[in-house]
Amino acid sequence: MAIKINFNGCIEETASVSAFDHGFLFGDSVYEVVATHNNLPCFLNEHLNRLRQSANAIALKIPWTDDQFKTEISRTIQEAGNPESYVRIIVTRGEGEIDIDPSSCHKPNILLYVTPLKSFPEEYYQDGVGISLVSIKRNSKDALNPGIKTGNYLNNVLAQIEAIKSGAKDALMLNNDGYLTECTTSNFFMVRNGALLTPSLGCGILSGITREVILKLANENGILVEEGKWLPEELDRVEETFISGSIKKIMPVCRIDNRLIGEGKVGPVTKKLIKLYSSVLENIGATSFQN
Ligand SMILES: Cc1ncc(COP(=O)(O)O)c(C=O)c1O
């Protein structure tokens, strides 16, 4: 089991980023997290697309092509030699003056972290987890838009601190209008009368790669899908809830604070989607480094 860090193309066990890097000074960076399956990165093209969209949104020019990313990611995964890897891609604004103005930064830094992929305890998937509806609001779309995946996650860190204090595994946040959005590093889904409900992108959320796969699977398999706006009272009416993300995949949620969801057990729609999602992963194989 090894950790390897690819820093601008050089693979090391550790890496040091300058104290003058604006990623460190101001959270001025973008990132992606990719999991491997059979040691191949899942949905890599989708992650690289989103990385570029995030970079465009903060006027950051990424110096590598997608092919360069793929070569370097593949090389680093191989050097690490883990059974399965967690891959974190970070592009920072680079070194500059201690000044909020990014124009003194001329060379973005690219870091690829490859570490052993840690799996969550099996009981999280068998029994579901508890999350907390926290007081911290998701960033407004008019401020740091949650649709951009930047290195500035302090708002979500604060939400997670609040959730952990109450013994929950993740924090569900509302937007400023009081509608449900998403968790700190995952999207949020509900099941009502067998239909799949999830906050729309307009609520101010990250367009999760896993979320997109789930919506496609639901559509292809006869599960009615509704993307919309829901107040927290909706949680009393739903039968099932779950969260999704590249690392946690589909994780059932059976309790939100003191409220049991449905019968407090993993429901049939969640189970069906977990099964469908794992067959997508099984088939990812050789396509993972193709365009
Ligand atoms: C705020 C937020 N929402 C949702 C997700 C899930 O996105 P994905 O499925 O692309 O991993 C993440 C992932 O880190 C996230 O940070």
The ligand as a Gaussian input file, in Angstrom:
#p B3LYP/6-31G(d) Opt

LIG

0 1
 C      -20.394000      19.274000      -2.580000
 C      -20.354000      17.975000      -3.300000
 N      -21.492000      17.454000      -3.756000
 C      -21.523000      16.273000      -4.408000
 C      -20.356000      15.539000      -4.593000
 C      -20.422000      14.214000      -5.323000
 O      -19.843000      14.367000      -6.595000
 P      -19.274000      13.132000      -7.402000
 O      -20.391000      12.179000      -7.563000
 O      -18.851000      13.740000      -8.686000
 O      -18.145000      12.567000      -6.611000
 C      -19.146000      16.052000      -4.136000
 C      -17.912000      15.295000      -4.334000
 O      -16.900000      15.560000      -3.788000
 C      -19.132000      17.290000      -3.477000
 O      -18.002000      17.822000      -3.020000

